[in-house]
Amino acid sequence: MAIRIIRKGEDPVLRQKAQVVTQFTPAIHRLLDDMAETMYDADGIGLAANQIGILKRLVVIDVQPKEDSFQKRAWIELVNPEIVERSGVQREREACLSLPGLSGVVERAAYVRVRAQNRYGEFFEIEGRDLLARCLQHEIDHLDGILFTDYLRPEEIERQPVGESSR
């Protein structure tokens, strides 16, 4: 596994739409592992492939408390995820590994159901509420070139010194 460079700010890849994964190869498995390692190294709770410059519909998420050992961590891998149901409303602060120092209160669905594939191409569904729902929506937005700041007016975006940004 390897830690990848997270694309930041105005990097054009962050605004591009990711492509559907059609072949579930060992290279995809390695990429998902690298994404998880990169997410943990950056102290994040989610990462989309285009955040590391790869235009494929891949997401990793882990909203659980941190474990000491990488092997004990239980991240969620989503290949070709799509939201198939959403309900309720939540308004909470968001930040992003690709936009260090920026945060803002974003309105999102409080519940989502997502259909995706695992690293072997098998379909499954996952339901998320609250933080997991927010993270699923945030990361799937990345795959479509949408950043959390797109939901905010310029005056609603808070700027903090990079070392102090909330995740």
C-alpha positions as CSV (number, residue, x, y, z in Angstrom):
1,M,0.0,0.0,0.0
2,A,1.0,3.6,-0.5
3,I,0.0,7.0,0.6
4,R,-1.1,9.1,-2.3
5,I,-1.0,12.9,-2.8
6,I,-4.3,14.5,-2.1
7,R,-5.2,17.1,-4.7
8,K,-6.2,20.4,-3.2
9,G,-7.8,23.8,-3.9
10,E,-8.3,24.6,-7.6
11,D,-6.8,21.4,-9.0
12,P,-9.0,20.8,-12.1
13,V,-9.3,17.0,-11.4
14,L,-11.5,17.9,-8.4
15,R,-14.1,19.4,-10.8
16,Q,-14.1,16.4,-13.3
17,K,-16.7,13.6,-13.3
18,A,-15.3,10.2,-12.4
19,Q,-15.8,7.3,-14.8
20,V,-17.6,4.0,-14.0
21,V,-15.4,1.1,-13.0
22,T,-16.1,-1.9,-15.3
23,Q,-13.1,-4.1,-14.5
24,F,-12.5,-5.3,-10.9
25,T,-8.8,-6.0,-11.2
26,P,-6.0,-6.3,-8.6
27,A,-5.0,-2.7,-9.6
28,I,-8.5,-1.5,-8.4
29,H,-7.9,-3.5,-5.1
30,R,-4.5,-1.8,-4.6
31,L,-6.0,1.6,-5.4
32,L,-8.8,1.1,-2.8
33,D,-6.1,0.0,-0.2
34,D,-4.0,3.0,-1.1
35,M,-7.1,5.3,-0.7
36,A,-7.8,3.9,2.7
37,E,-4.2,4.4,3.8
38,T,-4.2,7.9,2.4
39,M,-7.5,8.8,4.2
40,Y,-6.1,7.5,7.6
41,D,-2.8,9.2,7.1
42,A,-4.6,12.5,6.5
43,D,-6.9,12.0,9.5
44,G,-10.0,12.0,7.3
45,I,-13.2,10.1,7.4
46,G,-13.7,9.8,3.6
47,L,-11.9,9.9,0.3
48,A,-12.9,9.8,-3.3
49,A,-10.6,8.7,-6.0
50,N,-10.5,12.0,-7.9
51,Q,-9.1,13.5,-4.7
52,I,-5.9,11.6,-5.5
53,G,-6.1,12.4,-9.2
54,I,-7.8,9.1,-10.3
55,L,-11.0,9.6,-12.3
56,K,-12.7,6.4,-11.3
57,R,-15.9,6.0,-9.2
58,L,-14.3,4.8,-6.0
59,V,-14.9,5.9,-2.4
60,V,-13.6,4.8,1.0
61,I,-15.2,5.9,4.2
62,D,-14.6,5.3,7.9
63,V,-16.7,7.3,10.4
64,Q,-15.9,4.9,13.3
65,P,-13.5,5.7,16.2
66,K,-9.9,5.2,15.3
67,E,-8.1,1.9,15.9
68,D,-4.4,1.7,16.7
69,S,-3.8,-0.9,14.0
70,F,-4.4,-0.4,10.3
71,Q,-5.5,-4.0,10.0
72,K,-8.2,-3.6,12.6
73,R,-9.8,-0.6,10.9
74,A,-13.1,-1.3,9.1
75,W,-13.4,1.1,6.2
76,I,-16.3,1.0,3.8
77,E,-15.4,0.6,0.1
78,L,-17.8,1.8,-2.5
79,V,-17.3,1.2,-6.2
80,N,-19.8,3.0,-8.6
81,P,-21.9,4.3,-5.7
82,E,-25.3,6.0,-6.4
83,I,-27.8,7.4,-3.9
84,V,-31.1,5.6,-4.5
85,E,-33.1,7.0,-1.6
86,R,-32.8,10.1,0.7
87,S,-34.9,11.6,3.4
88,G,-34.9,14.1,6.2
89,V,-32.7,17.1,6.6
90,Q,-29.5,17.8,8.6
91,R,-27.4,20.9,8.8
92,E,-23.9,20.4,10.0
93,R,-20.4,21.7,9.6
94,E,-18.3,20.1,6.8
95,A,-14.7,20.3,5.8
96,C,-12.7,18.5,3.2
97,L,-9.2,17.1,2.8
98,S,-9.0,18.8,-0.6
99,L,-9.9,22.2,0.8
100,P,-7.7,22.6,3.9
101,G,-8.7,25.4,6.2
102,L,-12.2,25.8,4.8
103,S,-15.5,24.7,6.5
104,G,-19.1,25.6,6.5
105,V,-22.6,24.4,7.6
106,V,-24.1,22.4,4.7
107,E,-27.7,21.1,4.4
108,R,-27.9,17.5,3.4
109,A,-30.3,14.5,3.7
110,A,-30.3,13.0,7.2
111,Y,-30.7,9.5,5.7
112,V,-29.5,7.9,2.5
113,R,-29.5,4.5,0.9
114,V,-26.7,3.9,-1.5
115,R,-26.3,1.1,-4.0
116,A,-22.7,0.3,-4.9
117,Q,-20.4,-2.6,-5.8
118,N,-17.6,-4.0,-3.7
119,R,-14.0,-4.5,-4.9
120,Y,-15.0,-7.8,-6.6
121,G,-18.0,-6.2,-8.5
122,E,-20.7,-7.6,-6.3
123,F,-23.7,-5.3,-5.7
124,F,-24.8,-4.3,-2.2
125,E,-26.7,-1.5,-0.5
126,I,-25.7,0.5,2.5
127,E,-27.9,2.8,4.6
128,G,-26.5,5.8,6.4
129,R,-27.9,8.2,8.9
130,D,-26.4,11.4,10.4
131,L,-22.6,11.5,10.0
132,L,-22.4,8.4,7.7
133,A,-25.2,9.9,5.5
134,R,-23.3,13.2,5.3
135,C,-20.1,11.5,4.4
136,L,-21.7,9.3,1.8
137,Q,-23.2,12.4,0.1
138,H,-20.0,14.4,0.4
139,E,-17.8,11.7,-1.2
140,I,-20.4,10.8,-4.0
141,D,-20.5,14.5,-4.8
142,H,-16.7,14.4,-5.3
143,L,-17.2,11.8,-8.0
144,D,-19.4,14.3,-9.8
145,G,-17.0,17.2,-9.4
146,I,-19.0,18.8,-6.7
147,L,-17.4,20.3,-3.6
148,F,-19.1,21.1,-0.3
149,T,-18.4,24.8,-0.9
150,D,-20.7,24.7,-3.9
151,Y,-23.7,24.5,-1.5
152,L,-22.6,27.7,0.3
153,R,-22.6,31.4,-0.5
154,P,-19.1,32.9,-0.3
155,E,-19.8,34.6,3.1
156,E,-20.8,31.2,4.6
157,I,-17.4,29.7,4.0
158,E,-15.3,29.9,7.1
159,R,-11.5,30.1,6.8
160,Q,-9.2,28.8,9.4
161,P,-5.4,28.3,9.6
162,V,-4.7,25.0,7.9
163,G,-3.4,23.3,11.0
164,E,-6.7,24.0,12.9
165,S,-9.3,23.0,10.3
166,S,-12.1,20.7,11.4
167,R,-12.6,17.5,9.5
